[in-house]
């Protein structure tokens, strides 16, 4: 079993790995701590799971048209209107499969960009890093988030 801890000192950060049969290994981290902390926070946030509809749709921009998986359209966009790649963009939540369709023309004065930003927020679009930390990446300062 391996436990990984980040230990901050005065102006520096250490990665401490505790191995159940080998003891403790500490490695100084030269990557900017703010970047590393943000990547770790994003990774933790993504693992929390989907946010309930009452929270992400509190402005009531979206209405549900099906349940399994949950599919949403923006209010004002009719069920009969096209939902093709040419007509708009699907934003899919990888955690629960929820899908939101964003029409390229926008809806009722709400632009495509505003709807797209809201859809990405609802699906936790930006918080999907697969944190890749290796001893070499920590020494070189190149911490990757994919």
C-alpha positions in Angstrom: 0.0 0.0 0.0 1.2 3.5 -0.9 0.0 6.7 0.7 0.9 10.0 -1.1 1.0 13.2 0.9 2.0 16.8 0.0 3.9 18.4 2.8 4.7 22.1 2.5 7.6 23.7 4.3 8.9 27.2 4.3 8.6 28.2 0.6 8.8 24.6 -0.7 6.6 21.6 -1.2 7.5 18.0 -0.7 5.9 14.9 -2.1 6.0 12.3 0.6 5.2 8.7 -0.3 4.8 6.2 2.5 5.3 2.6 1.5 3.9 0.0 3.9 7.0 -2.2 3.6 9.8 0.2 2.7 9.4 3.3 4.8 9.1 6.9 3.7 10.3 8.6 0.5 10.4 12.4 0.3 10.9 14.3 -2.9 11.1 18.1 -3.2 8.6 19.5 -5.7 9.9 22.3 -7.9 6.7 22.8 -9.9 4.9 26.0 -9.0 2.8 25.0 -6.0 -0.2 26.9 -7.1 -0.3 24.9 -10.4 0.1 21.6 -8.5 -2.5 22.5 -5.9 -5.0 23.5 -8.6 -4.5 20.2 -10.5 -5.0 18.2 -7.3 -8.1 20.2 -6.4 -9.5 19.7 -9.9 -8.8 16.0 -9.7 -10.6 15.7 -6.3 -13.5 17.9 -7.5 -14.0 15.6 -10.5 -14.2 12.5 -8.4 -17.0 13.9 -6.2 -19.6 13.0 -8.8 -22.3 14.9 -10.6 -24.0 18.0 -9.1 -27.8 17.7 -8.6 -30.0 19.5 -11.2 -31.3 21.8 -8.5 -27.8 23.3 -8.2 -26.5 23.4 -11.8 -29.8 24.4 -13.3 -30.8 27.0 -10.6 -31.4 29.6 -13.3 -33.8 27.3 -15.1 -32.1 27.7 -18.5 -32.6 24.0 -19.3 -35.5 21.6 -19.4 -35.4 17.8 -19.5 -36.7 15.9 -22.5 -35.7 12.3 -21.4 -34.4 10.5 -18.4 -32.1 7.7 -19.3 -29.7 9.3 -20.0 -30.9 12.7 -18.9 -31.1 15.0 -22.0 -31.7 18.7 -21.7 -32.5 21.5 -24.1 -32.4 25.2 -23.4 -35.8 26.8 -22.5 -37.2 28.2 -25.7 -35.7 25.5 -28.0 -38.5 23.2 -29.1 -38.4 19.4 -28.9 -39.2 19.3 -32.7 -36.2 21.4 -33.7 -33.0 19.6 -35.0 -30.4 18.5 -32.6 -27.7 17.6 -35.2 -24.1 18.6 -35.3 -24.9 21.2 -37.9 -27.6 22.7 -35.6 -25.5 22.8 -32.4 -23.2 21.2 -29.9 -23.8 18.4 -27.5 -22.1 18.7 -24.1 -21.9 15.4 -22.2 -21.2 14.9 -18.5 -18.8 11.9 -18.3 -19.8 11.3 -14.7 -23.5 10.5 -15.2 -24.1 10.7 -19.0 -26.2 13.8 -18.8 -26.4 15.5 -22.2 -27.1 19.2 -22.9 -27.7 20.4 -26.4 -26.5 24.0 -27.3 -28.0 25.4 -30.5 -25.6 27.4 -32.6 -28.2 30.2 -33.1 -28.8 30.6 -29.3 -32.3 30.8 -27.9 -34.5 33.7 -26.8 -31.7 36.3 -26.7 -29.3 34.0 -24.9 -26.2 33.5 -27.2 -24.5 30.3 -28.1 -21.5 31.2 -26.1 -23.5 31.9 -22.9 -25.4 28.6 -23.3 -22.2 26.7 -24.0 -20.5 28.2 -20.9 -23.5 27.2 -18.8 -23.5 23.7 -20.3 -19.8 23.2 -19.7 -20.3 24.4 -16.1 -23.2 22.0 -15.6 -21.2 19.1 -16.9 -18.0 20.0 -15.0 -16.3 20.3 -18.4 -13.1 21.9 -17.2 -12.6 19.7 -14.1 -11.6 16.5 -15.8 -7.9 16.2 -15.3 -6.2 12.9 -15.2 -3.4 13.9 -13.0 -0.1 12.5 -14.1 2.6 12.9 -11.4 5.9 11.2 -11.7 9.1 11.8 -9.6 10.8 13.2 -12.8 7.9 15.5 -13.6 8.0 16.9 -10.1 11.7 17.5 -10.2 11.5 19.2 -13.6 8.3 21.2 -12.7 6.2 19.7 -15.5 3.1 18.4 -13.9 0.5 17.3 -16.5 -3.2 17.4 -16.3 -5.1 15.9 -19.2 
